[in-house]
Amino acid sequence: MPESSASPSRILIVDDNAHNIAIIFDALQDLGYELRIARDGQSALTKVSCESPDLILLDVMMPGIDGFETCRRLKANPETADVPVIFMTGMGETADRVRGFAAGGIDYLVKPVRLPELRARLTTHLTLNQLQRQLQTQNQALKSEVQRRQQVEAQLRDSQRLLEQKVAQRTEELRAANDLLAQKIQALQVAEADLQQTLATAETASAAKSQFFGKMSHEFRTPLNAVLGFSQLLIDDPELPGKHRQYVEIIDQSGAHLLRLIDGVLSFIQLESEPTLYVPTKLELEAWLRDLLAPFVSQARAKGLSCQLQIAADLPAYIQTDATKLQQILWHLLDNALKFSSQGGMVLRVDWQAESFEPGKIQLEFAVEDTGVGFDPAELQRWFEPFAQTRSSQQPSEGTGIGLALARRAVELLGGQLQAESTPGQGSCFRFAIPVKAETAPTNDRVSRAIAPTSLGLAPGQPAYRLLVATQAAGTSRRLQEFLTPLGFAVEIAASLDHLPECWQRVQPHLVLVEATATAGAAIAACQIRTAPASQWVALIAEDATEDVTGITAYCTATLPLAWPEPALLDTLASCLGAHYLYRQPESRGTELGVPLKAADLQGLPSDWLQALYEATMQIDEGEVRAVVAQLGPEQAQLQQQLLALANDFRFDLLLELMQGALL
């Protein structure tokens, strides 16, 4: 087949003998030709009129219209006259050949057709036909080009005459245009200089704004963290008089509210101006949701409202997602529902779908419904604008007006879309769905909880852990000491970071909590080159820190926020030191949020299994407890999860109580 950038050559095979057609078809099929078949002359004429081939292999002896007549009709038609025809016949007489050429054929093949000869003749005639077409095309193009050039020459002569007439006029116009262009260029240069100055001013203002917010964040957080920390210590003091406790609780609530306002504004600015990382965390989903909802249950009850959690029965027990962002979303939606509801109540519904847009994940669906004042659907978009208040909600509200804007942005970062429905006077519903990874039950991995149980102190048999604290603000160090000392830790405070090496040498602590500052690195290095026993180091990093603390954290086993949450601090100490605690579950998790495990739930189980679990509990052997609980069969999956949850929380006191009741 001749090479061409066009489509393959199309060949029509006309023969009434199916065997001949099959031989020729098989011989040409692998050569890249596009083959068509006709069984008689009339069919060939019909096919050619519908789809013109590049060459026709035409049998002479056929019923009806023979090959010669078929060829004559093709050549008589201007549309098919140029299609080359090669005759195929068993008659090799000269007279037959002459008839074929007279009818318009270009070549002759004698049957039985020799395939090499067939291929050679096809290649030759297709190439000749293609070259002939190209020559015709080129000739036509040359004729058109000659005509076009003649027309252009005539137009050029006319244009030259007109050009000569207009040269003087255009020259003057160009001078005027050049003068105007020079003026515009000068104006653009001035405007560009002004724009550069404006951009520089804007960048300076943006940098100043970021620096201002960072500075103000630090200035607000440092005293607020001290206020909240010490107020919490006072609240936990059982000897505090009731009246004073009420005062301290008001201080704690007001300080927490102020801190949430600050965090909300700063979080919104950060989400809008900086890329935010996705930090996956493993959650025990149902317990995490109940812990999250617990504070709202208390607040709703105080307002005479109901607060319910409705979850799908087959909800996955454990998931992996960014717990901080999910908690932020639900907190803002629940807070909004509580804020605008004066009767009825609110519901948090959670469901899931196995299909997700992201492979390997499920779709987790949330809905927060309330019976509050509602809002006009026409104001829907305004609800998601930062610092906006809607006219349909006339009651005054605390806050900055950025809660829903923050929630929507956080939902988008988790891969979902926040949707809202509302009817004035009836309430609102906010929905979103996000892709999450379903997890299996953890073994030794720690699982995040929205509200951790309260620690009662170190579990029996723990060593006397010595801790050294070194921070810039004395209030931060004192708060750490006041919190950790009642739990059984021996806490020493360094007067300053400069005194850290001296204190470290004297105390020889198991672990050091040090604020990450520019001067902390040298102090840590000075401690580590000494010959005293090695210590674990934990860096306390301010959320608004502007200094590079990479060199400091390289020395440390772990890091914590300077405004450390109590559960995170205890988890870090447990991870670094291997410490274990005894816990008291939060009082806010009542029967409304879950059904507690009872001794009766264990009755009926094998006595030797109960005895083994009792002995492991008595020895406070977490690994053995897990091993015994793992012996339960699939039919006891729910009981197994509840027992493992108690082991995860180190609630050996509750386990022991259950064992004693079950063994009676």
N, C-alpha and C positions, 0 to 999 in steps of 0.2 A: 504494500500500500504506500503511495507517495506520502512523504512527510508534509504536514500542513498544520497550521495552528487552528484550522477550522474543524468541524465535526468529521467523524469517519466517513469514508466514501460509501455511498448507498448503491447497492447492486441489486437489480431485479432479475431473478432466474425464472424463465418461462419455459415450461416443458410439461407434457402430459404424462410423462413416465416418472412415477414416484421414486423408482430406484435411481434414475439418473439425477434427480433433484437431491436425493440424500447424499450421493457421492460428492456432488459439487458443493453442497452445503457444508459437509464435514471438512472438505479440503480448504474451504475459505473461512470457516467460522473463527479459527484461531488467529487469522491474520488481521483482525481488527475491523473488518468490513461490517457495514450494517446491511444485512441480507433481507430481501423480500422475495416472495414466491407467488407465481401465478400458474394455473394449470392449463390455460388455453389463451388464445389470442384476445378474445373479448375481455377476459379478466385482466389481462395485461394492460389493455387500453384504459380500462377503468382505474386500475391502480396508478398508472402513470398520470392520469388527469388529476388524481387526488394528491399524489406525492411524487414529484419528478425525481427519478434516480440519476445517479452520475454515470451509469453504464448498464446495458441490458444484455444478458446472455439469452438468445432467442432460438428455440428449437424450430426447425423448418417444417417438419412433418407433424402437424397437430390436427385434431378434429375441428371442424368448423372453419374458422379463419386460420389459414396456414401462416407460417412465419413470414413469408415474402409479403403477403397482403398486410399483415400486422405492421411490418416495417414501413411499407408504403404509407399507411395511414398515420403512423407516427411522424414521418418526415413531411407529410402534407400539413400537419398542424404546426403553426409557427412556435407555439409554446413548447413543443417537444421535438422540434426538428433538429436541435443541436445535441440531443442525447445520443452518444455513440452506441451502435448495435453490433454485437458479434454473433454470427449465426453458428448454430451447432446442428450438424446433420450427418447421417451415415452415408450420404451420397457425395462422393468425392469427384464427380465429373466436372470438367471445366465449365460446361454449360450451366451447371447448377451454381457454381461460384459466380459466373457472370450475372446470373439472375439476382443473386444476393447483393452483389455490389450495385447493380442497377436499381434495386429496391432501396438502397441507401445504407447498406451495411458497410462497416469499416474493416471487418476481418471475418475469417472463417475457421471453425474448429471442426475436425472430422471425428465422429464417434467411432469407437469409444474414446472419450476425451482423455488425453494424457495430462495428468495433473500438473507436472512441472511446466509444461507448455501453457496450460491454462493460467497458472499464476504469472508467468512471464508476460503473456499477452495482456492480461488485466493490468499489470503494473505499467506496461508501456503505454497502453491506450488511456488509462486514467491520468498518467503523467502528461501525455500529449493533450488530452482534453483540458486538464487544469492549466497547462501553459497557454493553450489557445484562449481559454477564458481570461487568463491574466492579460494576454496580449490585447484582447478586445477591450478589456477594462482600461488598460493603459492608453490604447488608441482613443477611446472615448474621453478619458481624462485629458489627454493632450489636446483634443479638439475643444473641450470645454475651457482648458487653460488658455488656448489661443484666442477663443472668443472673449474670455474674461479680460485678457491683457489688452485686446483691442478696445474693449469698453473702457478699461482703466486708462489707457493712453488718451482716449478722447476726453475722459473726465479730467485727467491731469492737465490737458491743454486748457480746458475751461477753467479749472481751478487756478492755474498759473495766471490766467488773465485777471481773475478776481483777486488773487493774492497780491498781485502788483498794485491793484487799486486800493487795497486795504492796508498795505504795509505801513504807510505813513500814519494812518489813523490808529492802527494797533500799537505802533511804537509809542505813541503818546499815551494811550490807555495803559500800556505796560509800565510806563514811568510812574503814572499815578498809582497803579496797583502796588508797585514796589515800595512807594512811599508809605502807603497804607499798611502794607505787610510789615514794614520795619517798625511802624508804630505799634502794631499788634504784638510783634515779637517782644518789643520792649515791655509792653503791658503784661505779657505772659511771664516774662522773667521776674518782674516785680511780684506778680501773683504767686509764682513758684517759691520765691524767697519768703513771702508771707506764709505760704503753706508749710514750708520747712520749719519756720519759726513756730507756727501753731502746733505742728506735730511734736517738735521738741518740747514745747510747753506742756502738751498733753501727756507725753511720756514722763516728764518730770512730775506732773501732777499725779499720774497713775502710780509712779514709784513712791511718791510722798503719801498717797492714800494707803498703799499697801503697808508702808512703814508705819503709818499712823495707826491702822487697824491692828497690826502686829503689836505695836507698843501698847495701845489701849487694851488689847486682849490680855496681854501680860499683866498690865496694871490692874485690870479688873479681876482676873482669875486668881492672882496670888492672894489678895486679902479674902476673896470669896471662898477659896478652897480652905483657908484657915477657919473662916466663920462656919462653913458647913462641916468641916471635919470635927471641930471641937463641939459644935452643937450636937452632932451625932453621938459623940462620946458622952455628953451630958444626958442625952435621951436614953442611952444604954445603961446609965448609972442607976441601979435599983434604989439607991438611997436618996435620989433627988425628990424633993417634995412635989406633990401633985400640982400645986399652983405654979411653981417654978417650971415644972415639966411642960405645962401648957404654954408658958412664955417661950421656952426654948423651942418647942415644936413650931410655934408661929415664926420664930426667927429662922428655923431650918427651912420651913416651907417657903417663906419669902425669899430667902437666899437662893434656894433651889430654883424658884421661879425666875429670879433675876439672872441666874446662870443660864437657864434655858433660853431666855431672851437673847442674851449675849451669844450663846452658842448658835442659836437660830440665825441671827444676822450674819455671823462670821461663816457659818456653814453655807449659807446662801451665796455669799460673796465668793467663797472658795469653789463651790460647784459651778458658778457662772464664769469664773476667770481662770481656773486651773484644771488640768486633767485629773480625774479621780480614779484611783486604783480599785480593782475588784479584789476583795480579801475574803476568800472562801473560809467558812467555818462550819463544822459539823454540829447539827442541832438535834436534840431529842425533841421532836416537833411539838407533840401535844403538851409535854411538860413546859416547854419554852413558851408556848402560847398562853397557857394558864398562868404562868409566872408574870408574863407581860400584862395580862388582863387584870391581875389581882389588885393593883392600886386603883384601877378604875372602878372595880366592884365596890370598894370602900367608899370612894367619892360619890358614885352613883347612889349607893344606899343612903348616904348622908343627905342627898337631894330628893330622896323618895323615889328613885328611879330603879329600874331593873338593868342588869348588865349580864348578858349571856354569851357563852361560847358554844357554837354549833359546828361540829366537825364531822366529816364523812367517816363512816364506820371503818372503812378500809384505808384510812389515811396512812401513808408510810410512816413508820415509827421514827426514822432518822432521815434527815436530808442534809445537803451541803449547799450553802449559799452565803452571800455576804450578810451576816447576822446584824451588823451595825446598821447597814442601810435599811434592811427589812424592819428592824426595830424602830428606826427613825420614821419610816413610812406609817406603820401601824400606830405608833404613838401619836403622830400628828392627826391622823384620821379619827382615832378614838377620842383624843382631846377635843377635837372640833365637834364631834358628836355629843360629847358630854357638855360642852360649853353652851350649845344652842338647844339643849333639851331641857324642858321644865316639867314634863309629864311623860308617862309611858316608860321608855327606856331605849337601850341600844343593844345591837347584836353584832358579834363578829362571826361570820360564817367562813368556813374553810373547806374547800373541795379540791379535787385533783383530776387530771386527765392523763392517760398513759401516753398520748401523742403530744409531741412538742416540736417546735420549729428547729430546735437544736438536737442533733443526734446524741443518744445516750442520756437524755434528760426527760423529766416529766413536766407537765404544766401544772403549777400550783395556783389555785384560784382563791382570791380573798374578796370579801364584801363586808363593809361596815355600814350598817343601817341604823337609823335613829328615827325618833318620832318628834323631832325638834321643829323649829319654826319654818324650815324649808326655805327655798328661795326661788325666784322667778327663773325659769329655764333660759329666758333671754339674757340673763346675767351670768350664764354658765362660764363663759370664757373669762369674765372679770374675776371670778372666784379663784382662778389659777394665776392671776397676776400678782406679783409681789407687792406688799404694802397696800393692797386694795381692800376696800370695804364695800359691800353691796347695799343698795338702798332697801332691798326686801328684808334685810335683817337690821332692825332699828335698835335692838338692845345693845348697850355698850358691852364690849368684850375686852378681856385682857389679852395682850399679845401684840405682835408687830404686823400681823397680816401676811406673813410669809410661810406659814405652816403648810398650806396646800401647794404653794409653789415649790417648796422644798420636797414635799412628798411626790409631786409629779415628776420632778427632775430625778429623784432617787429611783422611782419606778422605771423611768427610761434607761437609767444606767444599769438596771438589773435585767433589761430586755423586754419590758412590758409597756403598757399604756394605761394611764389612770383615766377612768371614765366616771361620770357623775350623772345621777338622776335625782330630781327633786320636785316636790309639789308644795307650794306655799301653804303653810298651816298643817301639813301632814308629815313632813320629814324628808330626809335625803338618804341616798345610797351611793357610796363610792366603791367602785370595783376595779380590780386589776388582776392580771395573771402574769406570772413570771416563770421562766424555765429554771428548774433546780435539779440537782443530782440526788436521786434516791440512794441512801446508804444502808448498809447492813448494820446490825447491832455492834457497838464498839466493844473492844476488849480492854486494852489499857489506854486507849485514846481518851482524852478529856473532851467532854461534850459541853458546849456553851449552853447556859441557862439565862433566861432574861432576868430572873431574880434568884440569886443564889441563897441557899439556906444560911442562917446565922451560925457562925463558928462559936462554940463554947470554949475552945482552947485546944491545946495539943493533946493528942490521944495518950493514954497511959503507955509507959515504956519508952517514951521519946527522950533523947539526950537533951541537956540544957544548952540549947543553941545560943551562941553569942553573936549579936548583930551590932554593926557599927554604922551610924548614919551621918552623912556629911552633905549638907545643902547650904545654899546661900541664905535662904530665909529661915530664921530660927523657928518660926511658927510651923513650917513644914516638918522640920526635924522633930519638934516637940509632939506634933500630931502623930507621927510614926511611932514615937516612943509610947505615947499614951494608949495607942491602939494595940500595939504588939505586946507590951509588958503584961497586961492581964491575961493574955493567951498563953503565957508561959515562956516567952522569949526574954533573954537578957539583952537589953538594948542600951548602947552607949552612944552619946552624941559628940561629934567632933566640933570644937568651937568654930572652926572655919575650915575651908579646903586646905589652907596652908598648914593646919595642924593635923591633917589626915595621916601623914606617915608616922608621926609621933604617936597618935592614938592607936593606929593600927598595930604598931610594934608592942604597945602596952597591952591592948585588949586581945590581940591574936584572934580575931573574929572568924566564925565559920563563914559569914557572908557580910558584904559591905553594900549598902545602898547609898549611891553617890549621885549627886546632880551633875548632869552632863553640861559642863561649861568649858570655856577656852582654857581655864587654868586647871581643870580636873585631870587632864591627860598627864601632865607632869607629876601630879601627886600620885596617881595610880602607878605610873612607871617607877617612881621612887619606892613604892611599897613592894613592887614585884621583884626588884633586884635584891631585896634583902633575903636573909636565910631563914626567916621565920616560916612556919607552916603556911602553905598556900591557902588563899581564901577565894570564895566565889564572889563575883562582882556583878552588881545589877545597876544599870544606868537609869536614872530618872530624867526623862526628857520632857521639857516644856512643850505643850502643843504649839505654841507660837514661837518656838526657838528659831532664831535667824542664823545662828552660828553653825558651822559644819562640825558635826559631832561624830563623823565616821571614824576618825582616829581614836576617839574615846571608846566608842562601842566595840571596837576591835578587841579591847582588853576584857570585855564583859561577857558573861554567860547569857544574860538576858537583859531586856529593856522593859521599862514601865513608863506610863505617863507620869509627869510630876504630880498631877492631880489624880493620884492612883485610886482606882475603885478597889474597895476592900476584897471582893472575890478574886480580882486579878492579882492583887498583892499576895494573897494566901496561896493561890495556884502557883505563882512564881516561886515562892518559898518552898512549896511542896516539891516542885520540879527540881530546884537547885539543891535542896538539902535532903529530900526524901521525907519531909515532915508529913504526918498524918494528923487529922483533926477530928474532934467530935462536934456534931452540928445540932442545931435546933432549927426546925423548919420554920419559915415565915408564917406568922399568924394569919396573914391575909389569904393564905391558901386554905380555905374552909371547905366544907362539904359541898358548897354550891359549885365549886370548881373541880371536884373530883371525888371518887369514892375511895377511902383509905383501905389498905389491906388489913384483914382481920385474921385472928388466930383460927377462926372457923374455916377460913379458906384453905388452911394447911391440913386440916383434919381429914383423914381418909388416905393420906399419903403413906408410903411404907415407913414403919417405925425406925428401921435402921437408917433410912435416908434422913429422917427428922433428927435422929441422934447425931449423925455426921454433921449436919448443918449446925446443930446446937453447939457441938464441940468446936467447930471452926469459928463460930461467932464468939464463944467464950474466950478463944485465944486471939481474937481480933486479927485473924489471918485472912486478909482480903482475897489473896489468890486461892486459898482453899475454899472459901465461900463461893467464889465464882465457879470453881471446879465442881462442887457439889450441886449448885443450881443448874449447871450445864447438863446434868444427868436427867433432868426432866424431859419428858417426851413432847412431841409437837402439840398434843392435845392440851398441854399445860403452858402454851406459849405466853399467854397473858400473865399468868402467875410468875413465870420465869422473868419476864420483863420488869415486873414490879419488884421482885427480889433483887434483881441486878441494879435497879434504880436506887434502892436503899444502899447497896454495896458501893455504888458510884459516889453517893453522897456521904459515905462512911458513917451511916446511921446504924452502927452496931447496937446502940441502945434499943432502937425499935425492933431490930432483928431478934435480939435476945428476948424482948417482951413477947414477940410473936411465937418464938420457939417454946418458951415456958408455957404459954397458953395452949399450944398445939399438943404438947407432951403430957398435959394433965389427963 
